[in-house]
Amino acid sequence: MLTRLLAKLGALGRFGFAALVLFVAMGCATTTVTKPADAPPAAKRWRDAPDWKAAGDETVELLRGYLRVDTTNPPGNEVRGAEYLGAVLKREGIPFEIVESAPGRGNVIAELKGSGEEKPLCLLSHIDVVTADTAKWPPGKGPLSATLDDKGMIWGRGALDMKGLGAIELMTMVLLKRQNVPLKRSVFLLAVADEEQGGSGMRFVADERWGDIGCSHVLNEGGIGVQDLFVKGQSVYAISIAEKGILWLQMTAHGDTGHGSTPMPGRAPERLLRALSRLRARGLTPTIHPALYDLSARVGDDAGGFTGFVLERPTLLRAFALDKFMANPESRAALIDTVSVTGFEGRRAPNVVPSEVSAILDCRLLPGTRPVDFFAKLTDIVDDPLVTFEAIQIAQPTESPWNDPFFDALVREALDGRTQVVAGPAISPGTTDSRFLRDKGVRAYGLVPFVIPKEDFKGIHGTGERVSVENVHRGLRIVYRAVVDVAAK
C-alpha cells in the first residue's frame, strides 16, 4: 500500500516531495475513536448477579424449543411461536398479551414496569422465519430439528435470523424478573409477525399499540459479529445504526407477440434484456457514510501498525481502501444504491414470444437517497418508452444517532474482557422492522450478539443455518448487561 502511494507521487517529478508532504498532511486528520465509559455505578450490582452457566444453558434449551416451532413465512402462523414465548412469560410471572395483526399472525407484547424516570426500552425480534429446502440440509440437522451436535452447534432455521436473539431477549426479561432488578424505565419484549414478508406485524403494533409502549430505544437485528472482517484475527461487531431504503419494482417490457422461430427486433424479451444491460452498466458512485469512517477508525485503532494508520484517516481510507471495499459484495452494498434482479415473469411457451415480460428488481437505497429520485434515475437509464416500472413496495432509508448511552452500552458489553474485538456503527444493507420505529423518533440499534465466520453467512436465508452454544452464552451476557446498564435504577 505504501509502495503504491510513493509510486503515484514519484510520477509527479520535481513536485513529488511537496505533493507527498501535502498528501500526508491531509491524511493525518484522524477520526476520533471514542472509548465507551465504564458501566454506571447503579448497574454494577446487577451485572453479574445471574449464574451465567445455568442461565446460558437455559437459553440454549429455550432456543432449541423455539426452533422446533414451525413459523415459516409464508404462511407464518406466528401465533404458534407467540404461544411458545407466552408460556415462558406466564411461568415467570411476567405480564404479557398476544395480539393478532391478522388471523394466525400473533405478536407478543410483554412489559416489566419501571419507575418511569426514563422512557421505556424495547427488545424487538420477529417470530417468522424464511422457507427452507429440507432436502439440502445435512441429515439429522434439518431446519426444524434444533439439533445440538458434538461440536456445540445448534441447527435450525432462525438460529441466526432471528430466533437466536429472540431467545436471548426473552431470557433477559426472565433474568431481570428473577433478580428483581429495580428499573428506572420499563422494559418491553416485542416479538412480532411477518418481518420477512413486509413487516405487517410491527406495522400493526406501531400503528395500533404504540401509545401503550412508547419506547425511546430499541434493540433489534441488523448487525452481527464477523470474524476476519477487515483484519485477520480480528472480530468486528457491526452495530446497525441505519438501514437502506426499499424500492421494489416490477420492470415490464412491452412489444408485439409472435412465433419464436423467427427473431424479430423490438419484441418484449429483447427490450427487457437491453434494459437490464443498461442498469447493469450504470455508473456506481460510492458514498461513505460517517458511520463507516467511525467503524474503520475503531478497526484501525485495534489493529495498529500501518493498517491502523490508514484506516484511522479518512483521506487515506478513500485513497487506498475504497477499491477493496468496492470489490467485496458485502461492503460494496453499504457504499452504493443497489439494484438486484430477483425474478422474472411473463414466459408462456418456448415457441411463443409474449407481448409482456417483466423483471422484479430489489433496489436498496442509502440514507440521503430518496426513492422517488432513484425511480426517476432508473427510468432515465433504461430510456425506453416501451419499458415501464411499477412500484411494489417503497420505504425510506432510516438512521439513528450513535452518540447514545444505549449504543455505548452495547459496544462496552461486546468488548468486555476480550481482545482483538471491535464494535462500532454500520449501515445495514438490508431492512428490518426498525424502520417503523425510527419513523416515530425511536433510536434503533441492530445487533445479533454472535460472532460467526464469514462462511456462516450462507446459512442466513440459506442452507445449514446454525449458531454455537458459546455464542448463545456470550450473547446473553452482552444483551442482559447492556439492558441493565441503561435501565437499572
C-alpha positions as CSV (number, residue, x, y, z in Angstrom):
1,M,0.0,0.0,0.0
2,L,2.8,2.4,0.9
3,T,4.6,1.4,-2.3
4,R,1.6,2.3,-4.3
5,L,1.4,5.7,-2.6
6,L,5.1,6.5,-3.3
7,A,4.8,5.3,-6.9
8,K,1.9,7.7,-7.6
9,L,3.6,10.7,-6.0
10,G,7.0,9.9,-7.6
11,A,5.4,10.3,-11.0
12,L,4.9,14.0,-10.2
13,G,8.6,14.6,-10.8
14,R,10.3,17.5,-9.0
15,F,7.0,18.3,-7.3
16,G,6.8,14.8,-5.9
17,F,8.2,15.6,-2.4
18,A,6.0,18.6,-1.9
19,A,3.0,16.5,-3.0
20,L,4.0,13.8,-0.6
21,V,4.2,16.3,2.3
22,L,0.8,17.8,1.3
23,F,-0.8,14.4,0.9
24,V,0.4,13.0,4.3
25,A,-0.6,16.3,6.0
26,M,-4.1,15.8,4.6
27,G,-4.1,12.2,5.6
28,C,-3.0,12.9,9.2
29,A,-6.5,14.2,10.1
30,T,-7.8,11.2,12.1
31,T,-11.2,10.1,13.0
32,T,-11.5,10.2,16.8
33,V,-12.2,6.9,18.4
34,T,-14.4,7.3,21.5
35,K,-14.0,4.6,24.1
36,P,-17.1,3.6,26.0
37,A,-17.3,4.7,29.6
38,D,-17.5,2.3,32.5
39,A,-20.8,0.8,33.4
40,P,-22.9,3.2,35.6
41,P,-22.5,2.5,39.3
42,A,-26.2,1.7,39.7
43,A,-25.8,-1.2,37.3
44,K,-22.7,-2.9,38.7
45,R,-24.6,-4.7,41.5
46,W,-26.7,-6.5,38.9
47,R,-24.3,-7.1,36.0
48,D,-23.1,-10.5,37.3
49,A,-26.0,-11.4,39.6
50,P,-27.1,-14.3,37.4
51,D,-25.5,-17.7,37.4
52,W,-24.2,-17.3,33.9
53,K,-23.6,-21.0,33.2
54,A,-27.1,-22.0,34.3
55,A,-28.7,-19.0,32.5
56,G,-26.8,-19.7,29.3
57,D,-27.7,-23.4,29.3
58,E,-31.4,-22.5,29.9
59,T,-31.3,-20.1,27.0
60,V,-29.9,-22.8,24.7
61,E,-32.8,-25.0,25.6
62,L,-35.3,-22.2,25.1
63,L,-33.8,-21.6,21.7
64,R,-33.9,-25.2,20.7
65,G,-37.6,-25.4,21.6
66,Y,-38.3,-22.2,19.7
67,L,-36.6,-23.5,16.6
68,R,-38.8,-26.6,16.6
69,V,-41.9,-24.4,16.4
70,D,-42.8,-24.0,12.7
71,T,-43.3,-20.3,11.9
72,T,-42.2,-20.5,8.3
73,N,-43.4,-17.4,6.3
74,P,-45.4,-17.9,4.2
75,P,-47.8,-18.7,5.7
76,G,-46.3,-17.6,9.1
77,N,-48.6,-19.0,11.7
78,E,-46.6,-16.9,14.2
79,V,-49.3,-17.4,16.9
80,R,-47.5,-20.7,17.5
81,G,-44.3,-19.0,18.3
82,A,-46.1,-16.3,20.3
83,E,-47.7,-19.0,22.4
84,Y,-44.3,-20.7,23.0
85,L,-42.9,-17.4,24.2
86,G,-46.0,-16.7,26.2
87,A,-45.8,-20.0,28.1
88,V,-42.3,-18.9,29.4
89,L,-43.5,-15.4,30.3
90,K,-46.5,-16.9,32.1
91,R,-44.4,-19.3,34.1
92,E,-42.1,-16.4,35.2
93,G,-45.0,-14.1,36.2
94,I,-44.2,-11.5,33.5
95,P,-47.3,-9.7,32.3
96,F,-47.9,-10.2,28.5
97,E,-50.5,-10.3,25.8
98,I,-50.7,-11.9,22.4
99,V,-52.4,-9.7,19.8
100,E,-53.1,-10.8,16.2
101,S,-52.3,-8.4,13.3
102,A,-54.3,-10.9,11.1
103,P,-55.7,-14.3,11.8
104,G,-52.9,-16.6,13.0
105,R,-50.3,-13.7,12.9
106,G,-49.5,-13.5,16.6
107,N,-47.5,-10.7,18.2
108,V,-46.2,-10.7,21.8
109,I,-46.1,-7.6,24.0
110,A,-44.6,-8.1,27.4
111,E,-43.6,-5.5,30.0
112,L,-41.5,-5.2,33.1
113,K,-42.6,-1.9,34.6
114,G,-40.1,0.7,35.7
115,S,-40.4,3.9,37.7
116,G,-40.9,6.0,34.6
117,E,-37.9,8.2,35.2
118,E,-36.9,7.5,31.6
119,K,-38.8,6.3,28.6
120,P,-39.1,2.6,28.0
121,L,-36.6,0.3,26.3
122,C,-37.8,-2.3,23.7
123,L,-36.3,-5.6,23.0
124,L,-37.6,-6.5,19.5
125,S,-37.5,-9.7,17.4
126,H,-39.6,-11.3,14.7
127,I,-41.1,-14.7,15.1
128,D,-41.3,-15.7,11.5
129,V,-38.6,-17.4,9.5
130,V,-38.0,-17.8,5.8
131,T,-38.6,-21.0,3.9
132,A,-36.0,-23.8,3.8
133,D,-35.3,-26.7,1.4
134,T,-35.1,-29.5,3.9
135,A,-33.5,-31.9,1.4
136,K,-30.4,-29.7,1.1
137,W,-29.7,-29.6,4.8
138,P,-27.3,-32.2,6.4
139,P,-29.0,-35.4,7.5
140,G,-30.4,-35.1,11.1
141,K,-29.8,-31.3,11.1
142,G,-32.9,-30.1,9.3
143,P,-34.5,-26.6,9.6
144,L,-36.9,-27.7,12.4
145,S,-34.5,-30.2,14.1
146,A,-32.8,-27.9,16.7
147,T,-30.1,-30.5,16.7
148,L,-27.2,-29.8,19.1
149,D,-24.2,-31.6,17.5
150,D,-21.0,-32.8,19.1
151,K,-19.2,-29.5,18.1
152,G,-21.6,-27.4,20.1
153,M,-23.6,-26.1,17.1
154,I,-27.4,-25.6,17.2
155,W,-29.0,-26.2,13.8
156,G,-32.3,-24.8,12.6
157,R,-34.0,-22.1,10.5
158,G,-33.9,-19.0,12.6
159,A,-30.8,-19.8,14.6
160,L,-29.3,-16.5,13.3
161,D,-32.3,-14.8,11.8
162,M,-33.6,-14.3,14.3
163,K,-34.9,-16.7,16.9
164,G,-31.4,-16.7,18.5
165,L,-31.7,-13.1,19.5
166,G,-35.4,-13.6,20.3
167,A,-34.5,-16.3,22.9
168,I,-31.8,-14.1,24.4
169,E,-34.2,-11.2,24.7
170,L,-36.7,-13.5,26.4
171,M,-34.1,-14.8,28.8
172,T,-33.0,-11.2,29.5
173,M,-36.6,-10.4,30.6
174,V,-36.6,-13.6,32.8
175,L,-33.4,-12.6,34.5
176,L,-34.5,-9.1,35.2
177,K,-37.6,-10.5,36.8
178,R,-35.8,-13.2,38.8
179,Q,-33.2,-10.9,40.1
180,N,-35.8,-8.3,40.9
181,V,-33.7,-5.6,39.3
182,P,-35.2,-2.1,40.1
183,L,-35.8,-0.3,36.8
184,K,-35.9,3.4,36.1
185,R,-37.5,2.6,32.8
186,S,-40.0,-0.1,31.7
187,V,-38.5,-2.8,29.5
188,F,-40.7,-4.3,26.8
189,L,-40.4,-7.5,24.9
190,L,-41.9,-7.3,21.4
191,A,-41.9,-10.4,19.3
192,V,-43.8,-9.7,16.0
193,A,-45.1,-11.5,12.9
194,D,-44.3,-11.1,9.2
195,E,-41.0,-9.3,9.2
196,E,-39.8,-11.5,6.3
197,Q,-42.7,-10.6,4.0
198,G,-43.2,-6.9,4.6
199,G,-43.5,-6.2,8.4
200,S,-47.2,-6.2,8.9
201,G,-46.9,-7.3,12.5
202,M,-44.6,-4.5,13.6
203,R,-46.6,-2.0,11.5
204,F,-49.7,-3.1,13.4
205,V,-48.1,-2.8,16.8
206,A,-46.6,0.7,15.8
207,D,-50.0,1.9,14.5
208,E,-52.4,0.4,17.0
209,R,-50.5,-0.1,20.2
210,W,-47.6,2.4,20.3
211,G,-49.5,4.6,22.7
212,D,-49.2,1.8,25.3
213,I,-45.5,1.3,24.6
214,G,-43.6,4.5,23.6
215,C,-40.1,3.2,23.7
216,S,-37.2,5.7,23.2
217,H,-34.8,3.0,22.3
218,V,-35.0,-0.5,20.7
219,L,-32.6,-3.4,20.2
220,N,-33.3,-5.4,17.1
221,E,-31.5,-7.4,14.4
222,G,-29.4,-5.7,11.7
223,G,-25.8,-6.2,12.6
224,I,-23.8,-9.3,13.7
225,G,-20.2,-10.0,14.7
226,V,-17.9,-11.4,11.9
227,Q,-14.5,-13.0,12.2
228,D,-11.7,-11.6,10.0
229,L,-14.0,-8.9,8.5
230,F,-11.3,-6.4,7.9
231,V,-8.2,-7.6,9.6
232,K,-7.2,-11.3,10.0
233,G,-7.6,-12.5,13.6
234,Q,-9.9,-9.6,14.5
235,S,-13.7,-9.9,15.1
236,V,-16.0,-7.0,14.3
237,Y,-19.4,-6.3,15.7
238,A,-21.1,-4.0,13.1
239,I,-23.9,-2.5,15.1
240,S,-26.6,-1.2,12.7
241,I,-27.5,2.4,13.2
242,A,-29.0,2.9,9.8
243,E,-30.8,0.9,7.1
244,K,-31.1,1.3,3.4
245,G,-34.4,2.2,2.0
246,I,-36.6,-0.1,-0.2
247,L,-37.7,0.3,-3.7
248,W,-39.1,-2.9,-5.0
249,L,-40.1,-2.6,-8.7
250,Q,-41.6,-4.7,-11.5
251,M,-40.0,-3.6,-14.7
252,T,-42.1,-4.6,-17.7
253,A,-41.1,-4.6,-21.4
254,H,-43.9,-4.4,-24.0
255,G,-43.9,-5.5,-27.6
256,D,-45.7,-7.5,-30.3
257,T,-46.3,-11.1,-29.7
258,G,-45.2,-13.6,-32.3
259,H,-43.6,-17.0,-33.2
260,G,-40.3,-17.8,-31.5
261,S,-38.8,-19.4,-34.7
262,T,-38.1,-16.0,-36.3
263,P,-36.3,-13.5,-34.2
264,M,-37.6,-10.0,-34.7
265,P,-36.2,-6.8,-33.3
266,G,-38.2,-4.7,-30.8
267,R,-40.0,-7.6,-29.1
268,A,-40.6,-7.6,-25.3
269,P,-37.9,-10.1,-24.3
270,E,-35.2,-8.2,-26.3
271,R,-36.3,-4.9,-24.8
272,L,-36.1,-6.4,-21.3
273,L,-32.6,-7.7,-21.8
274,R,-31.5,-4.4,-23.1
275,A,-33.0,-2.6,-20.2
276,L,-31.3,-5.0,-17.7
277,S,-28.0,-4.5,-19.5
278,R,-28.2,-0.7,-19.2
279,L,-29.0,-1.0,-15.5
280,R,-26.0,-3.3,-15.0
281,A,-23.7,-0.9,-16.8
282,R,-24.8,2.2,-14.9
283,G,-22.1,4.2,-13.2
284,L,-21.6,3.5,-9.5
285,T,-20.5,6.3,-7.2
286,P,-19.6,5.1,-3.7
287,T,-20.8,7.2,-0.8
288,I,-19.0,6.8,2.6
289,H,-21.4,7.3,5.4
290,P,-19.9,8.8,8.6
291,A,-20.6,5.5,10.4
292,L,-18.1,3.7,8.1
293,Y,-15.4,6.2,9.0
294,D,-16.1,5.7,12.6
295,L,-16.1,1.9,12.4
296,S,-13.0,1.9,10.2
297,A,-11.2,4.1,12.8
298,R,-12.1,1.6,15.6
299,V,-10.8,-1.3,13.5
300,G,-7.6,0.7,12.8
301,D,-7.1,1.6,16.4
302,D,-7.3,-2.0,17.5
303,A,-5.2,-3.3,14.6
304,G,-2.4,-0.7,14.9
305,G,0.6,-0.5,12.5
306,F,0.4,0.8,9.0
307,T,-3.1,-0.8,8.5
308,G,-4.3,1.1,11.5
309,F,-2.7,4.3,10.3
310,V,-4.6,4.2,7.0
311,L,-7.9,3.1,8.5
312,E,-8.0,5.9,11.1
313,R,-7.5,8.6,8.4
314,P,-10.4,9.3,6.0
315,T,-8.2,10.7,3.3
316,L,-6.1,7.5,3.2
317,L,-9.1,5.3,3.6
318,R,-10.7,6.8,0.5
319,A,-7.4,6.6,-1.5
320,F,-6.3,3.1,-0.6
321,A,-9.1,1.1,1.0
322,L,-12.1,2.2,-1.1
323,D,-11.3,-0.1,-4.0
324,K,-11.1,-3.1,-1.7
325,F,-14.5,-2.2,-0.1
326,M,-16.0,-1.9,-3.6
327,A,-14.5,-5.2,-4.7
328,N,-16.3,-7.0,-1.9
329,P,-20.1,-7.5,-2.5
330,E,-20.9,-7.2,1.2
331,S,-19.0,-4.0,1.9
332,R,-19.9,-2.5,-1.6
333,A,-23.6,-2.8,-0.7
334,A,-23.1,-0.3,2.2
335,L,-21.5,2.2,-0.2
336,I,-23.9,2.3,-3.2
337,D,-27.6,2.3,-4.1
338,T,-28.1,-1.3,-5.3
339,V,-30.3,-2.9,-8.0
340,S,-30.7,-6.7,-7.7
341,V,-32.8,-8.8,-10.1
342,T,-34.7,-11.3,-8.0
343,G,-37.1,-12.9,-10.5
344,F,-38.8,-12.9,-13.9
345,E,-42.4,-13.1,-15.1
346,G,-44.2,-13.4,-18.5
347,R,-43.0,-16.6,-20.2
348,R,-45.8,-18.5,-21.9
349,A,-44.3,-21.3,-24.1
350,P,-40.9,-21.9,-25.7
351,N,-42.2,-21.1,-29.2
352,V,-44.3,-18.1,-28.3
353,V,-42.9,-14.6,-27.9
354,P,-45.0,-12.9,-25.2
355,S,-46.2,-9.3,-25.5
356,E,-45.0,-8.5,-22.0
357,V,-42.2,-9.8,-19.9
358,S,-41.1,-8.5,-16.5
359,A,-38.1,-8.5,-14.1
360,I,-38.5,-8.0,-10.4
361,L,-36.0,-5.5,-9.0
362,D,-34.9,-5.2,-5.4
363,C,-33.4,-1.8,-5.0
364,R,-31.8,-0.7,-1.7
365,L,-31.1,2.9,-1.1
366,L,-28.5,4.7,1.1
367,P,-29.5,7.3,3.6
368,G,-29.8,10.5,1.6
369,T,-31.3,8.9,-1.5
370,R,-35.0,9.4,-2.0
371,P,-36.9,6.5,-3.6
372,V,-38.7,8.9,-6.0
373,D,-35.4,10.3,-7.2
374,F,-33.9,6.8,-7.8
375,F,-37.1,5.8,-9.6
376,A,-36.6,8.7,-12.0
377,K,-32.9,7.8,-12.4
378,L,-33.7,4.2,-13.4
379,T,-36.2,5.4,-15.9
380,D,-33.7,7.7,-17.5
381,I,-31.0,5.0,-17.6
382,V,-33.4,2.5,-19.4
383,D,-34.6,5.2,-21.8
384,D,-37.3,3.1,-23.5
385,P,-40.9,4.2,-23.6
386,L,-42.0,0.6,-24.0
387,V,-40.4,-0.4,-20.7
388,T,-42.5,0.6,-17.7
389,F,-42.0,0.5,-14.0
390,E,-44.5,-0.4,-11.3
391,A,-43.7,0.1,-7.6
392,I,-44.3,-3.0,-5.4
393,Q,-43.1,-1.6,-2.1
394,I,-41.4,1.6,-1.0
395,A,-39.7,2.5,2.3
396,Q,-37.4,5.5,3.0
397,P,-33.9,4.9,4.4
398,T,-33.8,5.4,8.2
399,E,-31.0,6.1,10.6
400,S,-30.3,6.8,14.3
401,P,-27.6,8.8,16.0
402,W,-24.9,6.7,17.8
403,N,-23.7,9.2,20.4
404,D,-26.1,7.5,22.7
405,P,-25.8,5.7,26.1
406,F,-27.5,2.5,24.9
407,F,-25.3,2.3,21.8
408,D,-22.3,2.8,24.1
409,A,-23.6,0.1,26.4
410,L,-23.8,-2.4,23.5
411,V,-20.2,-1.5,22.5
412,R,-18.9,-1.8,26.1
413,E,-20.5,-5.2,26.7
414,A,-19.5,-6.6,23.3
415,L,-15.8,-5.7,24.1
416,D,-15.8,-6.6,27.8
417,G,-12.9,-8.8,28.7
418,R,-11.9,-9.6,25.1
419,T,-9.0,-8.8,22.8
420,Q,-8.9,-8.3,19.0
421,V,-12.6,-7.5,19.1
422,V,-14.1,-4.2,17.7
423,A,-17.7,-2.9,17.9
424,G,-18.9,0.2,16.1
425,P,-21.6,1.7,13.9
426,A,-22.6,0.4,10.5
427,I,-25.2,0.7,7.8
428,S,-27.3,-2.4,7.2
429,P,-27.8,-3.2,3.5
430,G,-31.0,-5.0,4.4
431,T,-34.2,-3.7,6.0
432,T,-35.8,-4.6,9.3
433,D,-38.8,-3.7,11.4
434,S,-36.7,-0.9,13.0
435,R,-37.8,1.3,10.1
436,F,-41.3,1.5,11.6
437,L,-39.9,2.7,14.9
438,R,-37.3,5.2,13.6
439,D,-40.2,6.9,11.8
440,K,-41.6,7.5,15.4
441,G,-38.3,9.0,16.6
442,V,-37.1,5.8,18.3
443,R,-33.3,5.2,18.4
444,A,-33.0,1.8,17.0
445,Y,-29.8,-0.3,17.1
446,G,-29.3,-3.6,15.3
447,L,-27.1,-6.3,16.9
448,V,-27.4,-10.0,16.9
449,P,-24.6,-10.6,19.6
450,F,-22.9,-13.5,17.9
451,V,-19.5,-13.8,16.2
452,I,-19.5,-16.0,13.2
453,P,-17.1,-16.9,10.4
454,K,-17.8,-15.3,7.0
455,E,-18.9,-18.6,5.5
456,D,-21.7,-19.0,8.1
457,F,-23.5,-16.0,6.5
458,K,-24.6,-18.5,3.8
459,G,-26.9,-20.1,6.4
460,I,-28.9,-16.9,6.7
461,H,-31.8,-17.5,4.4
462,G,-29.7,-20.4,3.0
463,T,-28.8,-23.9,3.9
464,G,-27.4,-25.1,7.2
465,E,-28.2,-22.2,9.4
466,R,-26.7,-22.7,12.9
467,V,-25.3,-21.0,15.9
468,S,-22.8,-22.1,18.6
469,V,-23.7,-22.7,22.2
470,E,-20.8,-20.4,23.1
471,N,-22.4,-17.6,21.1
472,V,-25.7,-18.0,22.9
473,H,-23.9,-17.9,26.3
474,R,-21.9,-14.9,25.4
475,G,-24.8,-13.1,23.6
476,L,-27.0,-13.4,26.7
477,R,-24.4,-11.7,28.8
478,I,-24.0,-8.9,26.2
479,V,-27.7,-8.1,26.0
480,Y,-28.6,-8.5,29.7
481,R,-25.7,-6.3,30.8
482,A,-26.4,-3.6,28.2
483,V,-30.0,-3.5,29.3
484,V,-29.0,-3.4,33.0
485,D,-26.5,-0.6,32.2
486,V,-29.2,1.7,30.9
487,A,-32.3,0.5,32.8
488,A,-31.2,-0.3,36.4
489,K,-32.3,2.2,38.9
